[in-house]
Amino acid sequence: MIVIAGSFRLDDGVTDEVMVVCKEVMQATHQEEGCHEYIFYPDPLDSNVLRVFEMWENEQALTNHFGTAHVNAFRESMGSWDTSEREIKKFETDSFESM
């Protein structure tokens, strides 16, 4: 299992326009094989921070995701956002359990 967690600091804040683009890529990504979770959400304590959380079956599923048209469109939209900070972490695990 691959887990991605991170954040982007958007100088103009997490606007409605940002969330529209995020929802579009989330909807398309949820249809991808190997995607268990994929979500962008505004940080409830800081309106300038956009958080991301992803869970993928394996590395190949994540690699395939990066080559999709909806991710390319998302990246293009992100290019117009003034982002002053970005932190993305990738975790790999062989096991997990429900709590």
N, C-alpha and C positions, 0 to 999 in steps of 0.2 A: 504494500500500500504506500502510495506517495501522498504526502500532505503538504500543501502550500499555504502559508499564512503570511500576511504582510499588510503594509499600509502605504498610502500616498498622501502627502500633504499638498492640497490644492490651494493656491494663493487666493483664488476667487471663491473658495468654499465648494462644498458638495451641493451643487445646484440641481434643480429639477432636470435641466438639460443633461447633466452628467448622469443622473440616475436613469434617464430614458435610454441612453446609450448602454449603460450597464445592464439594464433589463433585457435589451435586445440580445446582447452577447450571452447572458445567462440562459435565456430561453433556448437559444440554439445549442449551447454547450451541453445543457441537460439531456439533449438527444444523442450525444456522442457515446459510442461504445467505450466502456471503461470509466465513465464519469460517475462518481458516487455523490459528489457535492461540488457546487460551484456557485459562489455568491459574493457579490460586492454589496457593501452596506455602509452608510454613514456612521461614524463613531458617535455614539449618543452623548459623549462628553466634550467633543471638539468638532464643531461643524465644518472645519477645514480638512478633516481627515476622512479618507475613504479607505475602508478595510476590505481585504479579500481573504477568502477561505476556500480551499479546494481539496477534494479527496479523489484520487485516481487509483484505478486497479493496479496499474504498473507503469513503468517508464515509457513503454511503447504507446500507451493511451495518451500520456501527457505529450509526447513528441508529436503524435498525430494531431492533437488539439492545436499545437502551435502552427500547423500548416493549413488550417481551415480558413475559408473566406471570411467567416464572421469574426475570427480573431484578427485577421488583417484589417478589416473595416474598423474594429474596435481600436486597434493601435493607431490607425489614421486619425480617429476622433481624439484619442488621447494626446496626439501631437499638438492639438490646439489648446490643451489645458496647461496653465502655468503651474507646474509641479516643482516645489522647492525641496522636497524630500521624498525618498522612495526606499522602502526596506521590505524585501521579500525573502522569506526563508523557506527552504525545502527540507522536509523530513522524510526519511524512508524507514519503514518498519515492517517486520515480518509478522507481527501479531498485534491484535487489539482485542478489547472486550468491551461489552456494554456495561455501563455503570448504573 
